[in-house]
Every structure is written in structure tokens, then in C-alpha cells.
Amino acid sequence: MKSNIPVYDIGTISEFRKEEILVSKFGPYSASHHNLHYPHRHNFFHIVLFTEGAGFHTIDFERFPVTPYQIYFMIPGQVHSWDFNGYVDGYVVNFSDTFFQSFLLRPNFLEQFNFFTGSLERSVINIPVEYQNEMIGLFEEILIENDSSQKFNLDLIRILLIKSFILISRFNGEIKEDNSSSYNYTVLKNFQQLLEKHYLRLRMPKDYAEMLYITPHHLNALCQDLLGISTGEVIRNRVILEAKRLLVNLDLSISEVSYQLNFNDNSYFSKFFKKQVGMTPEEFRRKALMK
């Protein structure tokens, strides 16, 4: 099987590496890694806080304008590229999915923050003026600790990052849930985790409802209420997202993309894709690569 879109880990960017975390000013980081301007995946969490510059960054084929005092969060597996106008600076922090595990008892600690769910509308955040200096101060402290060889410097980086996550969740207006809605969000999150594991094989809502020990009607009601779309559409959207991620890799033919997505018939995949996206896989590939 041919390789998919490039996947980078922290070790790939070795001159910035420090165990399970990478911390840098964004200007030199970007200038040293021109290959990162093209579509690629990360197998780590990726945070960028812009302080100056313009242009665009694209996450899973949605384009966002770069503006000062904007912060964005990416989770492992998302496809990403940059298209800047002139010099861009700020801060970048990459950390592995195990970076917090030895420090916190809660393995799913990051999942409570909406900006770490992979939801695009929640992962790009403009920092209000009154919080900008505090955020810059936190990232400067993280840089200083990263360059330090003092005892517990990595733990202090973890603490500073957690503080920044909590601060962002507060000014970003994340809603506190009551016990009833908290249960619903838990079920939805479990569904999304199951979907991530099984979307290549299981495409029917009843399959996921069964694993969650609820009825398909209940699961559909949760999706409609919390996401505004049906269970079937959630499943189809995940398949389409992976199709888009594979289609930007020119090493894969349309037939190979279809096969990797577990479509037995290439023409059925093309019809499915066109119905959901409004263009054929070939048309999407041409359009995506022209950007």
C-alpha cells in the first residue's frame, strides 16, 4: 500500500526537540521547515499563537485567515497547511499524546476542553484584548522553561500549559453543563470515539447505538440536539473527511483511495463523494491542489 499524506512527529523536527514536547518562536520554526507549508498530518497536539503576520492556515480543508492574537489547536491526525503573506511570528507548542499522562491521573483531561475535540469552529480562537498580555506572558514563560535545565522544568511547562487552557476556556465562554446534559455529552463523546475507530468498517447508526447500549432513535436525537445533524450524517461526514485527506496525496489513485475507505466499487465511491461534496473526487483533488 502506498503511503498517505506525510505524517510528522516531534522527532522529525529534531533541532527543536525536547523529550515529548517542542517549544519555539513561530518565525524561526516556520522558516526552518518549508515542507510544513504543504498539506501534512501531525501525530502530536499542535498549538500556534500568532502575534504578527497575515495569510491563511488550512485545517482539514477549511481555510482560516491569520490574524495577530489568534490561537489555534490541532489534534493528532488532522491535515494542515500554511499559506502566509510575508513574515509571521508568534509561538508554537507541540506535545505528544503522552505528555500529560504521567503528570495527571485523568487520562482524558484534554477532552474536557472544546478546542481539543477536533471541531474546527471551536479550535481557532481570537484572544480578547484584555487577555492578550497574559497569554503572551504565559507562552514566554513556557519558552524560558523549555530552555532551562532546572529541576522540574517540564512539570512547570505542563502547569503553564494547563493554566493557558483553563484561561482560554474561560474567556471563550465554554458552557457549564448540568448533570443531564453532561450525560448526553458523554454519550456523544463515546459515539465519536467509537466512530473514529470503526468508520472504515461500520457505516450504519444502529451499529454504534448497539455498542452504546441505546436505541438508534436515542442516538439520533442526541446528534440532532447537540450537533444539529443526524447520526447518519455524522458518519458520512467522517468518511468524507478521510476521503479528502487521502485525495490530496497524489501518490494514491482514486481507486486506491476508494479501496482504503472500504468501498468495494470505485464508481459507488465517486457517486457517494459527489452527493456529499457536490463534486467528483477528481474535481476535488484538482481544486484542493490549486490552493
Buried (B, 14 or more C-beta within 10 A) or exposed (E): EEEBBBBBBBEBBEEBBEEBBBBBBBBEBBEEBEEBBEBBBBBBBBBBBBBBBBBBBBBBBEEBEBEBBBBBBBBBBBBBBBEBEEEBBBBBBBBBBEBBEEEEEEEEBBBBBBBBBBEBEBBBBEBEEEBBEEBBEBBEBBBBBBEEEEEEBBEBBBBBBBBBBEBBBEBBEBEEEEEEEEEBBEBBBBBBEBBEEBBEEBBEBEBBBBBBEBEBEBBBBBBEEBBEEBBBBBBBBBBBBBBBBBBBBEEBEBEBBBBBBEBEEBEEBBEBBBEBBEEBBEEBBEEBEEE
